[in-house]
Amino acid sequence: MEYRKKNRAALKAKKAAAFQSRSKERRDHEKWYRKKNMQRHVKYCQQPEYKKWKQKYDEQYRAKEEVGEFWEAYILAIHIDKEVKSRMGKADLAVSKGYYNKSQQRRRAYEKLIGIKSQKYFVGNPQRNQNRQDAPGAGR
């Protein structure tokens, strides 16, 4: 390994020269071989067993790149987070993301900004709603 590290440029140049020196027939044969086996390779990649293996491999690879030696704990934390989110209801998930009752949040933020205390707002004409509350039989 040390030889490769020390002589990296020389080895790269040597490989490039060898690659260029191949005959056109050899390059065409390699192209034909890759093209011929592509369908088999695609079919293999679509198998459920391969997909499961690849998903697990990619998860481990990304975790190792992300956190290094603590990759197993990182994967465990991700799985716990997925399980918690799968058990949350739609409303709980919306609240945790901050999407729940957005119009009310915006109104309160605006009132806080301009210094108005929050009060009950009526839909439509407030005078008309007041009249409804005073009407006979309104407190059923």
Sequence and secondary structure as in RCSB ss.txt:
>XXXX:A:sequence
MEYRKKNRAALKAKKAAAFQSRSKERRDHEKWYRKKNMQRHVKYCQQPEYKKWKQKYDEQYRAKEEVGEFWEAYI
LAIHIDKEVKSRMGKADLAVSKGYYNKSQQRRRAYEKLIGIKSQKYFVGNPQRNQNRQDAPGAGR
>XXXX:A:secstr
 HHHHHTHHHHHHHHHHHHHTS HHHHHHHHHHHHHHHHHHHHHHTSHHHHHHHHHHHHHHHHHHHHGGGHHHHH
HHHHHHHHHHHHS HHHHHHHHT TTHHHHHHHHHHHHHT       SS HHHHHHHHHSTTTT 
